Amino acid sequence: MRLLRGIVTKLAGIVLAILVIATINFTLVHSAPGDPASVMAGQSGATDEKFLEELRAEYGLDKPFMVQLGTYLKKVVTLDLGYSYRQRRPVNELILDRLGPTLLLTLSAFFLSLIGGVVFGTLAGLRHGKWSDLAISLVALLLYATPVFWLGLMLVLIFSIQLEWLPAFGYVDMRASSFGRLEYAWDVLRHLFLPAITLGAIYMAVYTRLMRASLIEVAAEDHVKTARAKGLGEGAILRGHMLRNAALPVVTFAGLQVGALVGGAVVVETVFSWPGLGRLTFDAVTARDYPVLLGIFLVMSVLVIVVNILTDLLQRLIDPRIAVR
């Protein structure tokens, strides 16, 4: 019963958080300057006031703010994200079409940055004060200081234009419809490599420096000195006494950075013409397509919540003492 109450309480908190996020998103989006009806009227070539009034009435834009908010929250509860003004399609369909590529890019960048940060941070921490430590720290600092869009353009210039190793833009080749499964998967992987590196590089730099500092701190603790005094090998000490304790702050910080990672996908998808939610967000902003923007913001918020839950589980796996507290 205690476990069941805990699960119910957690789920209730998640639902409440989603509704609060939806309310804040709706308020902020509708507070922005610009009128969707004017944009739609301009695209259709008609700008008279009567046509604008008809458009506002058709999409409920003429109703009071609180009425619009209540209608939107009712739809959110029923998993209805509305209808796109511009693309004339349900928002659910638009997001489902783009969600797969965004998840692939974001999760690839997340695990690449986390694993790379732990590996390089461990190497730097174990070689503290030596040339390899200085080299890794310098590269991490340079990556952290490099703008994401500039790094993406440089990678395209080097690996796509100069070396011609990898494709510069898109999700798959134009001939992908004739590919077999393995050939299709390999083509997607080739297109994914540069965007994932671009998106994950800055976070890999952060996790590298954090892992290095954490490992140096753990190495000075008494239990590590005791294990070394008992004659344990350095490999056993690293695996059994240092890595788990040192990796815990990195995993915690990575969970907190998921929101920024998802936000960074907007820039990366635009640079690489990646057909995900980032490109859809950019198009929706320029067209003032409020339902699409609200749907994307809500889905991204839910993704952040889910990843944070997974991060909590990973923390308990790394350090079982957390589950006891």
C-alpha positions in Angstrom: 0.0 0.0 0.0 2.8 2.4 0.8 4.4 1.7 -2.7 1.0 2.1 -4.3 0.4 5.5 -2.5 3.8 6.6 -3.6 3.1 5.7 -7.3 -0.4 7.5 -7.2 1.2 10.6 -5.6 3.9 10.7 -8.2 1.4 10.3 -11.1 -0.8 13.0 -9.6 2.2 15.3 -9.4 3.1 14.7 -13.0 -0.4 15.4 -14.2 -0.6 18.6 -12.2 2.8 19.7 -13.5 1.7 19.1 -17.1 -1.5 21.1 -16.6 0.5 24.0 -15.0 3.0 23.9 -17.9 0.2 23.9 -20.4 -1.4 26.9 -18.7 1.9 28.9 -18.6 2.6 28.0 -22.3 -0.8 29.1 -23.4 -0.5 32.4 -21.5 3.0 33.2 -22.8 2.1 32.3 -26.4 -1.0 34.4 -26.5 0.8 37.3 -24.8 3.2 37.5 -27.8 2.6 40.3 -30.3 0.9 39.4 -33.6 -2.4 38.1 -34.8 -2.7 34.6 -36.4 -5.8 35.7 -38.2 -3.8 38.5 -39.9 -1.1 36.1 -41.0 -3.7 33.6 -42.4 -5.5 36.4 -44.2 -2.3 37.7 -45.7 -1.4 34.2 -47.0 -4.8 34.0 -48.7 -4.5 37.4 -50.2 -7.5 38.9 -48.3 -7.1 41.5 -45.6 -10.5 43.1 -45.2 -11.9 43.3 -41.6 -14.9 41.0 -42.3 -12.7 38.2 -43.4 -10.5 38.6 -40.3 -13.6 38.4 -38.1 -14.7 35.2 -39.8 -11.3 33.7 -39.3 -11.2 34.6 -35.6 -14.7 33.2 -35.1 -13.8 30.0 -37.0 -10.8 29.3 -34.7 -12.2 30.7 -31.5 -9.8 33.7 -31.4 -12.6 36.1 -30.8 -13.5 34.6 -27.4 -12.2 35.9 -24.1 -8.8 34.7 -22.9 -10.2 32.6 -20.0 -12.7 30.8 -22.3 -9.9 30.0 -24.8 -7.7 28.7 -21.9 -10.5 26.5 -20.5 -11.2 25.1 -24.0 -7.5 24.4 -24.5 -7.1 22.6 -21.1 -10.1 20.4 -21.8 -8.6 19.3 -25.1 -5.2 18.6 -23.4 -6.9 16.3 -20.9 -8.4 14.4 -23.8 -5.0 14.4 -25.6 -6.4 16.6 -28.3 -3.8 19.3 -29.2 -5.9 21.2 -31.6 -5.8 22.0 -35.3 -3.1 23.8 -37.3 -4.1 27.1 -38.7 -1.6 27.0 -41.5 -1.2 23.3 -42.4 -4.8 22.4 -42.0 -4.1 19.2 -40.2 -4.5 18.0 -36.6 -1.6 19.0 -34.4 -1.4 15.4 -33.1 -0.6 14.2 -36.6 2.0 16.9 -37.3 3.8 16.1 -34.0 3.7 12.4 -34.5 5.2 12.8 -38.0 8.2 14.8 -36.6 8.6 13.2 -33.1 10.6 10.2 -34.2 13.5 12.1 -35.8 13.6 14.5 -32.8 13.7 11.6 -30.3 16.4 9.9 -32.4 18.5 13.1 -32.5 18.0 14.1 -28.9 18.5 10.7 -27.3 21.6 10.1 -29.5 23.1 13.4 -28.5 22.2 12.8 -24.8 23.8 9.4 -24.5 26.8 10.4 -26.7 27.5 13.4 -24.5 26.9 11.5 -21.2 29.0 8.5 -22.1 31.7 10.6 -23.8 31.8 13.0 -20.8 32.2 10.1 -18.3 34.9 8.5 -20.4 37.0 11.6 -21.1 36.4 13.0 -17.6 37.6 9.7 -16.1 40.8 9.8 -18.3 41.4 13.4 -17.3 40.8 12.7 -13.6 43.1 9.7 -13.5 45.9 11.6 -15.3 45.4 14.8 -13.1 48.1 17.4 -13.8 49.6 15.6 -16.7 49.6 16.6 -20.4 46.7 14.3 -21.3 44.6 16.0 -18.6 45.5 19.4 -19.9 44.7 18.4 -23.5 41.3 17.0 -22.6 40.5 20.0 -20.4 41.5 22.4 -23.2 39.4 20.7 -25.8 36.4 20.6 -23.4 36.8 24.3 -22.8 37.0 25.1 -26.5 33.9 23.0 -27.2 32.0 24.7 -24.4 32.8 28.1 -25.8 31.9 27.2 -29.4 28.4 28.3 -30.6 26.3 25.3 -31.7 25.4 26.7 -35.1 29.0 27.6 -35.9 30.2 24.1 -34.9 27.5 22.5 -37.1 28.5 24.6 -40.1 32.2 23.8 -39.6 31.5 20.1 -39.4 29.5 20.3 -42.6 32.4 22.2 -44.3 35.0 19.6 -43.2 33.2 16.2 -43.3 30.6 16.9 -46.1 32.2 19.4 -48.5 35.9 18.9 -48.1 36.2 15.2 -47.2 32.8 14.1 -48.7 32.5 11.4 -46.0 29.0 12.3 -44.6 25.8 13.9 -46.0 25.3 17.5 -45.0 21.6 17.8 -44.7 18.4 15.9 -44.3 17.3 12.7 -42.6 17.7 10.1 -45.4 18.8 10.0 -49.0 16.3 10.8 -51.7 16.6 7.2 -53.0 15.8 5.7 -49.5 12.5 4.3 -50.7 14.4 1.7 -52.7 16.7 0.8 -49.8 16.5 -2.4 -47.8 16.2 -2.3 -44.0 19.9 -2.4 -43.2 20.8 0.0 -46.0 18.1 2.4 -44.8 19.3 2.2 -41.2 22.9 2.9 -42.3 21.8 5.9 -44.3 19.9 7.3 -41.4 22.9 6.8 -39.2 25.2 8.6 -41.6 22.8 11.6 -41.7 22.5 11.5 -37.9 26.2 11.6 -37.1 26.9 15.3 -37.7 23.7 16.7 -36.0 24.2 14.4 -33.0 27.9 15.5 -32.6 26.9 19.1 -32.9 24.1 19.0 -30.4 26.0 16.8 -27.9 29.4 18.5 -28.0 28.8 21.3 -25.6 27.2 19.0 -23.1 30.0 16.5 -23.4 32.4 19.3 -22.6 30.4 20.1 -19.4 30.1 16.5 -18.3 33.8 15.9 -19.0 34.9 18.8 -16.7 32.3 17.8 -14.0 33.4 14.1 -14.1 37.0 15.1 -13.8 36.4 17.3 -10.8 34.2 14.7 -9.2 36.7 11.9 -9.7 39.6 13.9 -8.3 37.5 14.6 -5.2 36.4 11.0 -4.7 40.0 9.8 -5.2 41.0 11.8 -2.1 38.3 10.3 0.2 39.2 7.9 3.0 37.5 4.8 1.7 39.6 5.0 -1.5 42.8 5.4 0.5 41.8 2.4 2.7 41.1 0.2 -0.4 44.5 1.1 -1.8 46.2 0.4 1.6 44.6 -3.0 1.6 46.4 -3.8 -1.6 43.5 -3.6 -4.1 44.5 -3.0 -7.7 43.8 0.3 -9.3 41.3 -1.2 -11.7 39.3 -2.7 -8.9 39.4 0.5 -6.9 38.3 2.5 -9.9 35.4 0.2 -10.7 34.3 -0.6 -7.2 35.0 2.6 -5.2 35.4 5.6 -7.5 33.3 5.5 -10.7 29.9 5.1 -9.1 30.4 7.9 -6.6 32.0 10.2 -9.2 29.4 9.6 -11.9 26.4 10.4 -9.7 26.7 14.2 -9.9 27.2 13.9 -13.7 24.0 11.8 -14.1 22.1 14.3 -11.9 23.3 17.3 -13.9 22.6 15.5 -17.2 18.9 15.1 -16.1 18.6 18.8 -15.4 20.1 19.7 -18.7 17.6 17.7 -20.8 15.4 20.8 -21.3 18.3 22.8 -22.7 19.2 19.8 -24.9 15.7 19.7 -26.4 15.8 23.5 -26.9 19.1 23.2 -28.7 17.6 20.7 -31.1 15.7 23.6 -32.7 18.9 25.3 -33.8 20.6 22.0 -34.9 17.6 20.8 -36.8 17.4 24.1 -38.7 21.1 24.0 -39.6 21.0 20.4 -40.8 17.4 20.5 -42.3 16.5 17.7 -39.9 12.8 17.0 -40.2 12.0 17.1 -36.5 10.0 19.2 -34.0 12.7 21.9 -34.1 12.0 22.7 -37.8 8.3 22.4 -37.1 8.7 24.9 -34.2 10.6 27.4 -36.5 7.9 27.2 -39.1 5.1 27.6 -36.5 6.7 30.7 -35.0 7.0 32.4 -38.4 3.4 31.6 -39.2 2.1 32.3 -35.6 0.5 28.9 -35.6 -0.5 28.9 -31.9 -1.9 25.3 -31.7 1.3 23.8 -33.2 3.5 25.8 -30.9 1.5 24.9 -27.8 1.5 21.2 -28.9 5.2 21.2 -29.4 5.9 22.9 -26.1 3.7 20.5 -24.2 5.2 17.4 -25.8 8.7 18.7 -25.1 7.8 19.4 -21.5 6.4 15.8 -21.1 9.7 14.5 -22.6 11.7 16.4 -20.1 9.6 15.0 -17.3 10.0 11.5 -18.5 13.7 11.8 -18.9 14.0 13.2 -15.4 12.1 10.2 -14.1 14.5 7.9 -15.9 17.4 9.9 -14.5 16.0 9.3 -11.0 15.9 5.6 -11.7 19.4 5.6 -13.1 20.6 7.4 -9.9 19.1 4.7 -7.8 20.8 2.1 -10.0 24.2 3.8 -9.5 23.7 4.4 -5.8 21.2 2.1 -4.1 21.4 4.2 -1.0 19.2 6.8 -2.7 16.2 4.4 -2.8 16.5 4.0 1.0 16.3 7.7 1.8 
